[in-house]
């Protein structure tokens, strides 16, 4: 897959102001406000910036953190990890490997089988209930 490369002007036209803030400026939506926090459905979650499949709905769980949480990406190659030392913390930021959009962070306090909690902003996701992984 060819990586998505757009100018800032193109991103501004493509995304809502809130999506732009999260995906391109590494913003965060307020907890418990995102469309997918309590959402349940079968399908896949895609990057709102480029459409790459990021998470299968079967890996979504209620972490009670206020953001949609997943215990594994649909494909490890869909996610890039970066050290994040902002806000006086050391965390692991995750971005879409295809367009570089900020998704959220990954923590090591998730459920089995991975022990991972991919804590994702709803604004960085689109849901496709028709497409299934595999």
Secondary structure, DSSP 8 states (H G I E B T S, - for coil): -------HHHHHHHS-HHHHHHHHH-----TT-STTSS---SSEEEETTT--EEEEGGGEE--SSSSEEESS-SSGGGEEEEEE-GGG--EEEEEETTT--EEEEEES---TTT--EEEE-GGGEEEESS----
